[in-house]
Amino acid sequence: MKSTKSVRMLFSMLGKYKYILIVIAAGAVLLLIPASGGGEKATEDAGKTHEMDVSSEERRLEEALGEAEGVGRVRVVLAVRESGEAVYEKDVQENGKKSGAQGDLLEEFDKNAKTVIVSKGSGIQEPVVIKRTMPRYMGAVVVCEGADNPKVELAVVSAVRSATGLSSDKITVIRMKSGG
C-alpha cells in the first residue's frame, strides 16, 4: 500500500515538471544524433578559408575580373616569391635534471612538443592556428579580351594590386587573342 502511494506521488511530481523533462530529453536525443552533412560542409569551408594555394587565388581573381564591365574572358597568372604558411599552436612539455655539486650531470632537458588539436564535433578535428601568412607575389600577368581599352586596363591593374599587394609596375595586362 505504501509503494502505490509513493508511485502516485512520483507521478504527480512528474506531471508538475513534465515540460522541463521533455525539453531535457529532447536535448539529450539531439546530442546523441550525429550531424548529417553539416560537419562535412564546415570542414570544406574551413579548408577553403585556410587554403593558401596560388591556383585558387588565380581562379578567385579570374572570377572577380570576369564580372567587371568590359574585361570579357580573363586568365590570371601569379608569380610567387614566398608561399603562405600557417603556424600551429604547440603544447610544449619540458622535463629536466640539474645537478653538479661533484661535476656530475649539469643539465639534461627533454622537450616534447605536440600540435594542439581541437574537436569541432561529429569527429572533425583541426589543429589550432595561431598565425597565418599570406603568399608574397613577384608579379602578375592578366590576359583579357578588354585589354585594348585603357579604362579596363587601369581597372584590372587596380583590382590585381588591391588583391595581391603588388605595385602597378609588377602587373602586366595584355589582350587575349580572338577565338581562344
Disulfide bonds with the S-S distance in Angstrom:
none
